[in-house]
Structure formats: C-alpha cells, structure tokens
Amino acid sequence: MIYIGHNNNAPFFLEIEEELNTTDNVVVYTWEDFIDNNVAWLKLSAEQGQFHNNHPGATPEEVYNMQIPEPVPDPEPEPTPEPDVEQVVRRAKLAEIEEQDAFSNKFFVSVMQGGMEVANQELWIDKGLRNSLYSITLPALLSDGETTTKLWTTGTPPESLDVPIPWAMEKLPLLEIYAKRTYDRRASNEAAVYAATTVEEIAQIDVKANYPKFLTFELNLDNYEQA
C-alpha cells in the first residue's frame, strides 16, 4: 500500500505492507481533503501506485494526478542586435580626435648657454594655469620682488625649469594663441564627424591634418645670468 502523508506540510510517500488502521488514522481519498487536513493520509489507488513506481521522481501531487507537466522550454535568447557600423566608426573617429588633441598639448623650451643648446624641455600649461599666471600670479611675484618663476616639464618625474618672469609673460600670449588654434582644429574635426552621413565620409577625416606646429621658445641662460 502507498499513502501520501504530511511532514511539516511537505507531502511524502509512505509504502507499507498493510492498510493503515482507520481507527487511529485519518485516511482520505482526494487531494483536496488531504490538503485541508494536515494529519490525514491520502491513500493511492493501484493505478496511482503503479504511476509512482514508473515515475520515481514525480512529486506526490503529480502521482495523485498521474500526470507530469511538460517541461517549460527555456525562452529563446534575444537576438543580438547587429552593431550600427556607422556609430562604431563615428565613436572610433572621435576617440582619434581626442587622442590627437591631447598629443598637441605640449611646447618646448630650448635652453641655450654659451651659444649652444644645453637642454630641450617638453612642457605644458593648461588654460586655467595660463590665465592665472598671466593675469595674477606673475604680476604679483614681480610686485613682491621676485624675478624668476618655476615651470614644470611633462615627464615623470617632472623637473623644474627656472625662467625669468618677463620672459614667461612674453611667451604666455603666444602659447594662448597656439592653444586656441589647436582647440579650433579639434572642434572643426568633431563637427565634421557629426556632419558626415556615411562610413566613408567619416573614415576620410584626417584628424592630424592642419594642426599648428609645436612652439619652441628659446631661453638664453647667458642673458638670464647677466640679468
């Protein structure tokens, strides 16, 4: 005989040789009565018992109903959308423009002494510092009696370069013009990328063309030492 019983509200199978004593046990014959009475035993018919034997992995409710639900198939994966080639090429070109513009952020100081170049240093001063130096910091240093200021190279670690303040005041406007021209070049390239309507048009944009040449400022230490 096969019964279904309750174990902490979890149905389980009980297989015994003889029928349960109905005097000491509540025996029911429908799933609804079994669910409504948590101490009842649900007696399976011979057919239900055979179904249990044939399907050992079936749940008690599936055995009672003698039916195992068809497995729900996994949902079909969403198709991967085809990449928008034009947008991919556009983003790549914008990244090239950004990289080229960052490369333009440099100028050089040729340090001369005794009629010979003794050093050639790479430096950069961003817009905020350029404005601060020219309009506030360098005039304030001059008023305080200072004659030189430090500029810093772009290498790692950076190195300091002492330059005369009047020399720096003379070069900063030239550097500002250079920075304006590189900005215009970047903005023009970006505008061209957004205006292009085909992959071919985007690919033809030369992000390196027409950038202004790097500035090289001469710093003659002989004149500096004489000063």
C-alpha positions as CSV (number, residue, x, y, z in Angstrom):
1,M,0.0,0.0,0.0
2,I,1.2,3.5,-0.8
3,Y,0.0,6.6,1.1
4,I,0.9,10.2,1.0
5,G,1.4,11.9,4.3
6,H,2.4,15.3,5.8
7,N,5.8,16.1,7.1
8,N,5.9,19.7,8.2
9,N,3.4,20.5,5.4
10,A,5.7,18.8,2.9
11,P,3.9,15.7,1.3
12,F,5.9,12.4,1.3
13,F,5.3,8.8,0.3
14,L,4.7,6.0,2.7
15,E,4.9,2.4,1.5
16,I,3.6,-0.3,3.9
17,E,2.5,-3.9,3.6
18,E,-0.9,-3.5,5.1
19,E,-3.6,-0.8,5.1
20,L,-3.5,1.9,7.8
21,N,-5.8,1.4,10.7
22,T,-8.6,3.9,10.1
23,T,-9.5,3.9,13.8
24,D,-6.1,5.5,14.7
25,N,-5.5,7.4,11.4
26,V,-7.5,9.8,9.2
27,V,-7.5,8.3,5.7
28,V,-8.8,10.4,2.8
29,Y,-9.0,9.7,-0.9
30,T,-8.9,13.1,-2.6
31,W,-6.1,15.6,-2.9
32,E,-8.4,18.4,-1.7
33,D,-9.3,16.5,1.5
34,F,-5.6,15.7,2.0
35,I,-4.6,19.4,1.7
36,D,-7.3,20.5,4.1
37,N,-6.3,18.1,6.8
38,N,-2.6,18.2,7.8
39,V,-2.8,14.9,9.7
40,A,-4.7,12.9,7.1
41,W,-3.2,10.2,5.0
42,L,-4.1,10.1,1.3
43,K,-4.5,6.5,0.1
44,L,-3.3,5.9,-3.5
45,S,-5.2,3.7,-5.9
46,A,-3.4,0.8,-7.6
47,E,-3.1,2.8,-10.8
48,Q,-1.6,5.7,-8.8
49,G,0.8,3.4,-7.1
50,Q,1.9,2.0,-10.4
51,F,2.4,5.5,-11.7
52,H,4.6,6.2,-8.7
53,N,6.7,3.1,-9.4
54,N,7.1,4.1,-13.0
55,H,8.0,7.7,-12.2
56,P,10.1,7.6,-9.1
57,G,11.0,11.3,-9.5
58,A,7.4,12.5,-9.6
59,T,6.0,14.6,-6.8
60,P,3.2,13.4,-4.6
61,E,0.7,15.7,-6.4
62,E,1.9,14.6,-9.8
63,V,1.5,10.9,-8.7
64,Y,-2.0,11.6,-7.4
65,N,-3.0,13.3,-10.7
66,M,-1.0,10.7,-12.7
67,Q,0.3,13.5,-14.8
68,I,3.7,15.1,-15.1
69,P,3.6,18.6,-16.6
70,E,5.6,19.1,-19.8
71,P,8.8,20.9,-19.0
72,V,8.6,24.6,-19.9
73,P,11.2,25.2,-22.6
74,D,13.8,27.8,-21.9
75,P,13.0,31.1,-23.6
76,E,14.7,31.7,-26.8
77,P,17.6,34.1,-26.3
78,E,17.1,37.6,-27.5
79,P,18.9,38.0,-30.8
80,T,22.0,40.1,-30.5
81,P,21.3,43.3,-32.4
82,E,23.6,44.0,-35.3
83,P,26.1,46.7,-34.4
84,D,25.4,50.1,-36.1
85,V,28.6,50.3,-38.2
86,E,28.3,54.0,-38.7
87,Q,28.1,54.7,-35.0
88,V,31.0,52.4,-34.3
89,V,33.1,54.2,-36.9
90,R,32.0,57.6,-35.6
91,R,32.9,56.8,-32.0
92,A,36.3,55.5,-33.1
93,K,37.0,58.7,-35.1
94,L,36.0,60.9,-32.1
95,A,38.4,58.9,-30.0
96,E,41.2,59.6,-32.6
97,I,40.4,63.3,-32.4
98,E,40.6,63.3,-28.6
99,E,43.9,61.4,-28.7
100,Q,45.4,63.8,-31.3
101,D,44.3,66.8,-29.4
102,A,45.9,65.5,-26.2
103,F,49.1,64.9,-28.2
104,S,49.1,68.6,-29.2
105,N,49.2,69.8,-25.6
106,K,52.9,70.5,-25.4
107,F,55.5,73.1,-26.2
108,F,59.3,73.1,-25.9
109,V,61.9,75.3,-24.3
110,S,65.3,75.3,-25.9
111,V,67.8,76.2,-23.2
112,M,70.9,78.0,-24.6
113,Q,74.2,78.7,-22.9
114,G,77.4,79.8,-24.5
115,G,75.8,79.8,-27.9
116,M,74.9,76.1,-27.6
117,E,71.7,74.3,-26.8
118,V,72.2,72.6,-23.4
119,A,68.7,71.2,-23.0
120,N,65.4,70.9,-24.8
121,Q,62.5,70.5,-22.3
122,E,58.9,69.5,-23.1
123,L,56.3,71.4,-21.0
124,W,52.5,72.2,-21.0
125,I,50.4,74.7,-19.1
126,D,46.7,74.2,-19.2
127,K,44.2,77.1,-19.8
128,G,43.4,77.7,-16.2
129,L,47.0,78.0,-15.1
130,R,47.9,80.1,-18.2
131,N,45.2,82.6,-17.3
132,S,46.2,82.6,-13.6
133,L,49.9,83.1,-14.3
134,Y,49.5,85.9,-16.8
135,S,46.8,87.9,-15.0
136,I,47.5,87.3,-11.3
137,T,50.5,85.2,-10.3
138,L,53.4,86.6,-12.3
139,P,52.4,90.3,-11.8
140,A,52.1,89.6,-8.1
141,L,55.5,87.9,-8.0
142,L,57.1,90.8,-9.7
143,S,55.5,93.2,-7.2
144,D,56.9,91.1,-4.4
145,G,60.4,91.4,-5.8
146,E,60.7,88.0,-7.5
147,T,62.5,87.9,-10.8
148,T,62.0,84.2,-11.7
149,T,59.3,81.5,-11.6
150,K,59.3,77.8,-12.0
151,L,57.8,75.9,-14.9
152,W,57.5,72.1,-14.8
153,T,58.2,69.6,-17.5
154,T,55.7,66.9,-18.6
155,G,58.0,64.0,-17.9
156,T,57.8,61.6,-14.9
157,P,59.0,62.7,-12.5
158,P,58.6,66.3,-13.6
159,E,61.6,68.6,-13.5
160,S,61.5,72.3,-12.6
161,L,62.8,75.0,-15.0
162,D,63.5,78.4,-13.6
163,V,62.6,81.1,-16.1
164,P,62.7,84.9,-15.9
165,I,59.2,86.3,-15.2
166,P,59.3,88.9,-18.0
167,W,60.3,86.0,-20.4
168,A,57.3,84.0,-19.2
169,M,55.0,87.0,-19.6
170,E,56.2,87.4,-23.2
171,K,55.7,83.7,-24.1
172,L,52.3,83.1,-22.5
173,P,50.2,85.0,-25.1
174,L,51.9,83.1,-27.9
175,L,51.1,79.9,-26.1
176,E,47.5,81.0,-25.7
177,I,47.2,81.6,-29.5
178,Y,48.6,78.1,-30.1
179,A,46.1,76.6,-27.7
180,K,43.2,78.4,-29.4
181,R,44.3,77.1,-32.8
182,T,44.5,73.5,-31.5
183,Y,41.1,73.9,-29.9
184,D,39.6,75.2,-33.2
185,R,41.2,72.2,-35.0
186,R,39.7,69.7,-32.6
187,A,36.2,71.4,-32.7
188,S,36.3,71.5,-36.5
189,N,37.2,67.8,-36.8
190,E,34.4,66.9,-34.3
191,A,31.9,68.9,-36.3
192,A,33.0,67.2,-39.5
193,V,32.5,63.8,-37.9
194,Y,28.9,64.6,-36.7
195,A,28.1,66.1,-40.1
196,A,29.3,63.1,-42.0
197,T,26.5,60.8,-43.2
198,T,28.4,57.7,-44.4
199,V,31.1,55.5,-43.0
200,E,33.3,56.5,-46.0
201,E,33.0,60.2,-45.2
202,I,33.9,59.6,-41.5
203,A,36.9,57.5,-42.5
204,Q,38.3,60.2,-44.8
205,I,38.6,62.8,-42.0
206,D,42.3,63.2,-41.3
207,V,42.5,64.1,-37.6
208,K,46.2,65.0,-37.8
209,A,45.9,67.4,-40.7
210,N,46.3,71.2,-40.2
211,Y,47.4,71.1,-36.6
212,P,49.7,74.0,-35.8
213,K,53.4,73.2,-35.3
214,F,54.7,72.8,-31.8
215,L,56.1,76.0,-30.3
216,T,59.7,76.1,-29.2
217,F,60.7,79.0,-27.0
218,E,64.4,79.9,-26.6
219,L,65.7,80.6,-23.1
220,N,69.2,82.0,-23.2
221,L,70.8,81.4,-19.8
222,D,73.6,83.9,-20.7
223,N,71.1,86.7,-20.8
224,Y,69.4,85.3,-17.7
225,E,72.7,85.2,-15.7
226,Q,73.5,88.7,-16.9
227,A,70.2,90.0,-15.6
